[in-house]
Amino acid sequence: MIISTNQIQQATKVYGDTQKALKTAKKDSKTVQTQGSDEVILSTNAQEFGDLLRKLQALPDVRETKVQVLQDQVAQGTYKVDSYAIADKITAASHFDRQG
């Protein structure tokens, strides 16, 4: 493969242009950093929501006491499924889905 002088000059120009662009980007980023800082002010509702969200995230994923009670009932054979309550919840959820 033969590399011509023209190809070398083009490659050098591209390299030079890239270096100039990088220097400009660095200069611009320094300028942005030295300018005033941005500020975020949250509304009272947003602050309350944040507090509630942190409390919710701190709760355990599993309610251990409820799980233990159900496990004991299953082990003893005393756990009974209330089919009417399940049907009520299914129909209530289905009704909500149609409205939402």
C-alpha positions as a printed Julia matrix, in Angstrom:
100×3 Matrix{Float64}:
   0.0     0.0    0.0
   1.39    3.38  -0.98
   0.65    6.38   1.24
   0.67    9.65  -0.64
   1.75   13.02   0.69
  -1.82   14.21   0.31
  -3.1    11.43   2.62
  -0.47   12.33   5.22
  -1.49   15.99   5.08
  -5.17   15.07   5.47
  -4.42   12.86   8.46
  -2.3    15.6   10.04
  -5.11   18.12   9.52
  -7.68   15.8   11.13
  -5.36   15.22  14.07
  -4.75   18.96  14.45
  -8.47   19.73  14.27
  -9.15   17.09  16.92
  -6.51   18.58  19.23
  -7.98   22.08  18.79
 -11.46   20.77  19.56
 -10.21   19.06  22.74
  -8.46   22.23  23.91
 -11.6    24.27  23.25
 -13.73   21.76  25.14
 -11.36   21.84  28.11
 -11.37   25.62  28.09
 -15.18   25.71  27.91
 -15.54   23.22  30.74
 -13.25   25.29  32.95
 -15.32   28.35  32.15
 -18.5    26.55  33.11
 -16.99   25.36  36.37
 -15.81   28.82  37.4
 -19.18   30.43  36.72
 -21.83   30.53  39.45
 -23.16   27.24  40.78
 -26.67   26.0   40.1
 -29.16   25.88  42.93
 -32.18   23.66  43.43
 -34.95   24.72  45.76
 -37.54   22.09  46.6
 -41.1    22.95  47.52
 -42.45   21.98  50.92
 -44.48   19.19  49.29
 -41.39   17.81  47.57
 -39.45   17.89  50.85
 -42.27   16.07  52.67
 -42.48   13.53  49.87
 -38.73   12.94  50.14
 -39.02   12.38  53.89
 -41.88    9.91  53.43
 -40.01    8.12  50.66
 -36.94    7.68  52.89
 -39.13    6.29  55.69
 -40.84    3.91  53.26
 -37.5     2.7   51.92
 -36.36    2.01  55.49
 -39.25   -0.41  56.06
 -38.45   -4.11  55.66
 -39.6    -5.81  52.48
 -41.16   -8.69  54.41
 -43.38   -8.43  57.48
 -41.67  -11.16  59.46
 -44.32  -11.42  62.19
 -47.15  -11.88  59.69
 -45.13  -14.46  57.75
 -44.39  -16.35  60.95
 -48.07  -16.41  61.97
 -49.08  -17.74  58.55
 -46.3   -20.35  58.57
 -47.44  -21.54  61.99
 -51.06  -21.8   60.81
 -50.03  -23.79  57.74
 -47.83  -26.09  59.86
 -50.69  -26.7   62.31
 -53.25  -27.17  59.57
 -55.36  -24.28  60.82
 -54.79  -21.93  57.88
 -58.01  -21.39  55.96
 -58.43  -19.47  52.73
 -61.38  -17.06  52.75
 -62.58  -17.45  49.17
 -65.2   -14.72  49.59
 -62.59  -12.19  50.68
 -60.37  -13.14  47.74
 -63.3   -12.8   45.33
 -64.17   -9.38  46.79
 -60.61   -8.18  46.34
 -60.43   -9.51  42.77
 -63.68   -7.81  41.79
 -62.67   -4.57  43.53
 -59.31   -4.58  41.72
 -61.02   -5.39  38.43
 -63.48   -2.53  38.96
 -60.6    -0.16  39.75
 -58.69   -1.21  36.63
 -61.65   -0.4   34.41
 -61.99    3.09  35.92
 -58.27    3.91  35.94
